[in-house]
Amino acid sequence: MAKQTITQKEPVKLREKKLSNGNISLFLDIYRNGKRHKEYLKLYLIDAKTPIEKEQNRQTLATAQAIKSKRLIEIQNGEYSFTHQFKENTPFLEYYRNMVEERRKNPDSKGNWGNWRSCLRYLEVYCDDKTTFRDVTPEFIMGFKEFLENVEKDTHKRVGPRRERDTFQGLSQNSKVSYFNKLRACINQAFDERIIPINPLRGIEGFKAAEVKRDYLTLEEVRLLAATPCRYPILKRAFLFSCLTGLRKSDIQKLTWSEVQKFGEYTRIVFKQKKTGGQEYLDITPQAEKYLGERGNPDDFVFVGFTYGSWTSLELQRWSLTAGLKKNLTFHCGRHTFAVLMLDLGADIYTVSKLLGHKELATTQIYAKVLDKNKQNAVSLIPNIE
């Protein structure tokens, strides 16, 4: 008995429909689970007579074939549904603005909201309100990356033409990193929400963050500051607490007494990082505990009256000068000081990473680079040449 050959019907076919104006409309004939569905692609072949027109038709056909391939992959992965189509006609900038607004309303995201809003200003220069997610292709993403490489800082604020004597200032490397990552987050969310069928970010690398100098204080300099009066005692308490715990200024500012708990002989700070949202458990020393002050009610702020602004930066510099230091004091410097002190005193890098609340060990390794004892020991081996 001869074997019967079963040919499987192709689920997606590219078809043509001739229009009254002589052009040809391209559409997909999709057959799945016994149901047929037509998807008109809004792509048209013209009556080509010139080489340019023939090339245009070739590119149109290539685009249609690419969409057909997408639909085949969706069907194979069980993602395609007649009742749940992707929403590629969603306006891109409107979608991004909604993400910015969500972060503005969320108290935990307000620190990052400014970066999202700044990126929006550059996206509004790069594209317009007619741009939809159908236009967000790998070419669109690479174009935005190139745009960030060459755009002038605050170009959206400029009024009138550039004058010859104006100096051009581009974006910093870390601003490029931040803005590209905002676009990445937006596209990833759109993919997760099935706005787009395929993530166009695949294979595209972002910007690499620039290495920045990390100012920190030595143990002797911290002791010098502790012995020097500061015009605002609350500022002194908060800064030295940062040096002894590694807490960011934003986490110090929002710290309440309910988050300060006693565990045996140690005092533990149980809090959620404002920057990352991560839940943290940080044991602090009795020395650091002294800077907390007198315990208040559970919902009271620990560092009452501590705010951060231009005045704070000014007072930190005055305090530094009074102490005889020549370093630019910031709360970043306080956090860096804690990290370097821990490593210098022999704490292993994994433990320091956990104390700082880093998600990636590579972030902590930057501090190990600042304080590389192996390098110091190596150069000390050089004998006296005199």
Secondary structure by P-SEA (a helix, b strand, c coil): cbbbbbbbcccbbbbbbbccccbbbbbbbcccccbbbbbbccccccccccaaaaaaaaaaaaaaaaaaaaaaaaaaaccccccccccccccaaaaaaaaaaaaaaccccccaaaaaaaaaaaaaaacccccccccccaaaaaaaaaaaaccccccccccccccccbbbbcccaaaaaaaaaaaaaaaaaaaaacccccccccccccccccbbbbbbbcaaaaaaaaacccccaaaaaaaaaaaaccccaaaaaacccccccccccbbbbbcccccccbbbbbbbcaaaaaaccccccccccccccccccaaaaaaaaaaaaaacccccccaaaaaaaaaaaaaaacccaaaaaaaaccccccccaaaaaaccaaaaaaaacccccc
